[in-house]
C-alpha cells in the first residue's frame, strides 16, 4: 500500500466519485420503482465487501486526520509560546 498525498481538492474529487456511484444506484432504484420491477437481481457480494472495507478505511483515515490536526495545533501553540517569550 502506497501513501498518496491528498489535497482538499483531491479529497473532494474522490468524494464526488463516490457520490456519482451512489447517485447511479439511486437512479436505478427509482427506475425499478417507476417500471414496477420488484426484484432486480445482481451480484453484490464483492460490492458489499468493498463498501464494508471502505467504511472501515474511512473511519481509520478520519482518526489519522484527527491526530494530524491535534499535532498541528500543538505545534502552532508551541510556536506561539516560543515567540511570546
Secondary structure, DSSP 8 states (H G I E B T S, - for coil): -------HHHHHHHHHHHHHHHHHHHHHHHHHHHTT--------HHHHHHHHHHHHHHHHHHHHHHHHHHHHHHHHHHHHHHHH-
